[in-house]
Amino acid sequence: MSAAAYLVVRCDGRDPEAGCPDSAEGSCPAPVRTHTELRRYLRNVCGWTRRTARDLCSTCTEEDR
């Protein structure tokens, strides 16, 4: 029996004043093995970006533009 890991990426731009929810987290409904795969899914499907070593949710991405 093996344990499964549940990978989560949290938004680094969490700013409630900018509209980003405090609990902005990204996860994938399909199994992923690495955070790189998870970030790829979040970028392609959910609109997340990674800028200067910061993960930004789609709300913070729009504010950062």
C-alpha positions in Angstrom: 0.0 0.0 0.0 1.3 3.4 -0.9 0.4 6.9 0.3 -0.7 9.5 -2.3 0.6 13.0 -2.2 -1.7 15.9 -2.7 0.2 18.8 -4.3 -1.0 22.3 -3.8 0.4 25.7 -5.0 -0.6 28.8 -3.1 -0.8 32.2 -4.6 2.1 34.4 -3.5 0.2 37.6 -4.4 -2.5 37.1 -1.8 -3.8 40.6 -1.3 -7.5 40.8 -0.1 -7.6 44.5 -1.2 -6.7 43.5 -4.7 -9.5 40.9 -4.8 -7.4 37.8 -4.3 -9.0 35.5 -1.8 -6.9 34.6 1.2 -7.2 31.0 0.4 -6.2 31.1 -3.2 -4.7 27.7 -3.8 -4.2 25.7 -7.0 -4.6 22.0 -7.3 -5.2 19.5 -10.1 -8.1 17.0 -10.2 -5.9 14.6 -12.1 -2.9 13.0 -10.5 0.4 14.9 -10.9 3.8 13.7 -9.7 5.6 17.0 -9.5 5.0 20.7 -8.7 6.2 21.4 -12.3 3.4 19.3 -13.7 0.9 21.1 -11.4 2.2 24.5 -12.4 1.9 23.6 -16.0 -1.8 22.5 -15.5 -2.6 25.7 -13.5 -1.0 27.9 -16.3 -2.8 26.1 -19.2 -6.2 25.5 -17.6 -6.7 28.0 -14.8 -4.7 31.1 -15.9 -2.0 31.1 -13.3 1.4 32.6 -14.0 4.8 32.4 -12.5 6.8 35.6 -12.4 10.0 36.3 -10.6 9.7 33.0 -8.6 6.2 33.9 -7.5 3.1 31.9 -8.3 0.1 34.2 -9.1 -3.5 33.1 -9.4 -5.6 34.4 -12.3 -7.0 37.3 -10.1 -3.5 38.5 -9.2 -2.3 37.9 -12.8 -4.9 40.4 -14.1 -3.9 42.9 -11.4 -0.2 42.5 -12.2 -0.6 43.3 -15.9 
